Amino acid sequence: MLTLHRVRAVRLTAAEDAEPLPGYAVVVDGDRLAAVGPYEELVATYGAARVREWDGTLAPGRHEPDGAALLEAAYHPDPREAAELGTEPLTGGALAALPMTEARWGASARRGLQRLLAAGTTSLAGPFTRPVVRTAVHRSGLRETVTPDRTPEGTPRRLAPGAQADFAVFAPDGTCLATVLAGRLLHRRR
C-alpha cells in the first residue's frame, strides 16, 4: 500500500545542519521510499496513495550511540512499579539492588526500545551481549549500526527513492510526532 507523508518540510540527511526543504513529502511503498519531492508533484503522481499529515519536519531519524548501555546497563521500570521504583531508568546501585532475571531484562529492553522510538530513534549502536536484549532489538525493527550517518549496510543514511523507509517526524519544538521503520508506523504521539 502506498502512503504519502505530508509534512511542513523534509530534511534529506540525518545531519542536524541539513537544510529542511519546505513543502516536500515522501511516498512509502512497502518497506521502501518510492519518492521524495514537492508535495504537489507527488500527489499528482501518487494520487491513490493514503495520505498522512504531520505538523513537523520529516528526517532520517536519530541514531542512539549509547544503545547498548541504555538497554543492557539500565532497568526501565514497568509502569506498575512506578510507585516503588519511579519512572526513570535505574542504573548503578539502584540496578544492582534489583533481582534481574532474563525475563525482567527482556521486558526492560522492550520498554527502553519504546522510549527510543518515542524519541525518533531509527538506529542504535550495539553490540548487545544479552540474548533477550538482542532479540528485543531485532524484533523492534531498529537498525543496529556503529556510525550515526551510515546504515547497517554501510551506505549513508539519506531519504532517497529505493532507500529503506526509516524516518521520524519532529514537531517544531523537537518532540517526536512519529517514528516509521521499514514503512511501518511504530510510534505516534497522542
C-alpha positions as CSV (number, residue, x, y, z in Angstrom):
1,M,0.0,0.0,0.0
2,L,1.3,3.4,-0.9
3,T,1.4,6.1,1.8
4,L,2.2,9.7,1.2
5,H,3.6,11.5,4.2
6,R,2.8,15.3,4.0
7,V,4.8,17.5,6.4
8,R,6.0,21.0,6.8
9,A,9.4,20.1,5.5
10,V,11.8,17.2,4.7
11,R,15.4,17.0,5.7
12,L,17.1,14.6,3.4
13,T,20.0,13.6,5.6
14,A,20.5,12.9,9.3
15,A,22.9,15.8,9.7
16,E,21.5,18.4,12.1
17,D,22.7,21.2,9.8
18,A,21.0,19.8,6.7
19,E,18.6,22.3,5.2
20,P,14.9,21.4,5.5
21,L,13.0,21.5,2.2
22,P,9.6,23.2,2.9
23,G,6.6,21.7,1.1
24,Y,8.3,18.4,0.4
25,A,6.8,15.0,1.2
26,V,7.7,11.3,0.9
27,V,5.9,8.3,-0.6
28,V,6.4,4.9,1.0
29,D,5.7,1.7,-0.9
30,G,6.0,-1.3,1.5
31,D,9.3,-1.0,3.3
32,R,10.9,1.4,0.8
33,L,10.7,5.0,-0.1
34,A,9.1,5.3,-3.6
35,A,9.6,9.1,-4.0
36,V,10.8,12.2,-2.3
37,G,9.8,15.6,-3.6
38,P,7.4,18.6,-3.6
39,Y,4.0,17.5,-2.2
40,E,2.1,18.9,-5.2
41,E,4.1,16.8,-7.6
42,L,3.9,13.7,-5.5
43,V,0.1,13.9,-5.0
44,A,-0.3,14.4,-8.8
45,T,1.7,11.2,-9.4
46,Y,0.6,9.1,-6.4
47,G,-3.0,10.4,-6.1
48,A,-4.3,7.0,-5.0
49,A,-1.9,6.8,-2.0
50,R,-3.2,7.1,1.5
51,V,-2.2,10.5,2.9
52,R,-0.8,11.0,6.5
53,E,-0.4,14.6,7.5
54,W,2.1,15.6,10.1
55,D,2.8,19.1,11.5
56,G,6.6,18.8,11.6
57,T,9.8,18.0,9.7
58,L,10.4,14.5,8.4
59,A,14.1,13.3,8.7
60,P,16.0,10.1,8.7
61,G,15.7,9.9,12.5
62,R,18.0,9.8,15.4
63,H,20.9,7.4,16.0
64,E,21.4,6.4,19.6
65,P,25.2,5.9,20.2
66,D,24.6,4.6,23.7
67,G,22.1,1.9,22.7
68,A,23.9,-1.0,24.5
69,A,24.3,1.0,27.7
70,L,20.6,2.1,27.7
71,L,19.3,-1.4,27.2
72,E,21.9,-3.6,29.0
73,A,23.1,-1.4,31.8
74,A,19.8,0.2,32.8
75,Y,16.5,-1.0,34.0
76,H,13.4,0.6,32.5
77,P,10.7,0.2,35.2
78,D,7.3,-1.2,34.4
79,P,4.6,1.4,34.9
80,R,3.1,-0.8,37.7
81,E,6.4,-0.3,39.5
82,A,6.4,3.5,39.4
83,A,5.3,3.9,43.0
84,E,8.2,1.8,44.2
85,L,10.9,2.5,41.6
86,G,9.9,5.7,39.8
87,T,9.6,6.1,36.0
88,E,13.2,6.8,35.0
89,P,15.8,4.2,34.1
90,L,17.7,2.7,37.0
91,T,21.5,2.3,36.9
92,G,24.4,1.7,39.2
93,G,23.5,0.8,42.8
94,A,19.7,1.0,42.2
95,L,20.0,-1.5,39.4
96,A,22.4,-3.8,41.4
97,A,19.7,-3.9,44.1
98,L,17.1,-5.4,41.8
99,P,16.8,-9.2,41.2
100,M,17.3,-9.2,37.5
101,T,16.1,-12.3,35.6
102,E,16.4,-12.8,31.9
103,A,12.6,-12.2,31.6
104,R,13.0,-8.9,33.5
105,W,15.9,-7.8,31.3
106,G,13.8,-8.6,28.2
107,A,10.8,-6.6,29.4
108,S,13.0,-3.7,30.4
109,A,14.7,-3.7,27.0
110,R,11.2,-3.6,25.3
111,R,10.2,-0.6,27.4
112,G,13.6,1.0,26.7
113,L,13.1,0.5,22.9
114,Q,9.6,2.1,23.2
115,R,11.3,5.2,24.8
116,L,13.8,5.3,21.9
117,L,11.1,5.0,19.3
118,A,9.2,7.8,21.1
119,A,12.3,10.0,20.7
120,G,12.5,9.4,17.0
121,T,15.3,6.9,17.1
122,T,15.7,4.8,13.9
123,S,19.1,3.2,14.6
124,L,21.3,2.4,17.6
125,A,24.7,1.2,18.5
126,G,25.4,-2.2,19.9
127,P,26.7,-4.8,20.2
128,F,24.1,-6.4,22.5
129,T,25.5,-9.2,24.6
130,R,22.3,-10.3,26.4
131,P,20.4,-12.7,24.1
132,V,17.0,-11.4,25.4
133,V,18.0,-7.8,24.7
134,R,19.4,-8.7,21.3
135,T,16.1,-10.4,20.5
136,A,14.1,-7.4,21.6
137,V,16.2,-5.1,19.4
138,H,15.9,-7.3,16.4
139,R,12.1,-7.6,16.8
140,S,11.7,-3.8,17.3
141,G,12.9,-3.1,13.8
142,L,15.5,-0.6,15.0
143,R,18.7,-0.9,13.0
144,E,21.9,-1.7,14.8
145,T,24.8,0.3,13.4
146,V,28.0,1.7,14.6
147,T,28.0,5.1,13.0
148,P,25.2,7.7,13.1
149,D,25.5,8.6,9.5
150,R,25.6,5.1,8.0
151,T,23.0,2.3,7.6
152,P,23.9,-1.2,8.8
153,E,24.8,-1.9,5.1
154,G,27.4,0.9,5.2
155,T,25.5,3.4,2.9
156,P,24.9,7.0,4.1
157,R,21.6,7.5,5.9
158,R,19.6,9.5,3.5
159,L,16.0,9.9,2.3
160,A,16.0,8.8,-1.3
161,P,13.9,6.6,-3.6
162,G,14.7,3.0,-3.0
163,A,16.1,3.5,0.5
164,Q,14.7,1.7,3.5
165,A,11.6,3.7,4.8
166,D,13.1,4.5,8.2
167,F,12.4,8.1,9.4
168,A,10.9,10.2,12.1
169,V,8.8,13.4,12.1
170,F,9.7,16.1,14.6
171,A,7.5,18.9,15.8
172,P,8.9,22.5,15.8
173,D,9.8,22.1,19.5
174,G,11.8,19.0,18.7
175,T,9.5,16.4,20.1
176,C,8.9,13.3,18.0
177,L,5.5,13.0,16.4
178,A,6.0,9.7,14.6
179,T,8.7,7.1,14.0
180,V,8.5,4.8,10.9
181,L,10.7,1.8,10.5
182,A,10.6,-0.3,7.2
183,G,7.5,1.6,6.3
184,R,5.6,0.7,9.5
185,L,4.4,3.4,11.8
186,L,5.8,2.2,15.2
187,H,5.3,5.3,17.3
188,R,2.8,8.1,17.1
189,R,2.5,10.8,19.7
190,R,-1.0,11.1,21.0
